[in-house]
Amino acid sequence: MGPVEHVITVARSGPTGRPHPVSGLP
């Protein structure tokens, strides 16, 4: 996982802290 994907994953995780699957990103 690259730094960009990591930032997107953290941003999409929301306040709950549950990460969203990166596979769902474009």
C-alpha positions as CSV (number, residue, x, y, z in Angstrom):
1,M,0.0,0.0,0.0
2,G,1.5,3.3,-1.1
3,P,1.3,6.6,0.9
4,V,-1.5,7.9,-1.2
5,E,-3.7,4.8,-0.7
6,H,-2.9,5.0,3.0
7,V,-4.1,8.6,3.3
8,I,-7.3,7.8,1.3
9,T,-7.9,4.7,3.5
10,V,-7.5,6.7,6.7
11,A,-9.7,9.5,5.3
12,R,-12.4,7.0,4.4
13,S,-12.2,5.2,7.7
14,G,-14.2,7.9,9.4
15,P,-14.5,8.6,13.1
16,T,-15.4,4.9,13.7
17,G,-11.8,3.9,12.8
18,R,-13.1,1.1,10.6
19,P,-11.1,1.2,7.3
20,H,-12.9,0.8,4.0
21,P,-11.6,-1.6,1.4
22,V,-9.2,0.1,-0.9
23,S,-10.4,-2.2,-3.6
24,G,-13.6,-0.1,-3.7
25,L,-11.6,3.0,-4.8
26,P,-11.1,4.0,-8.4
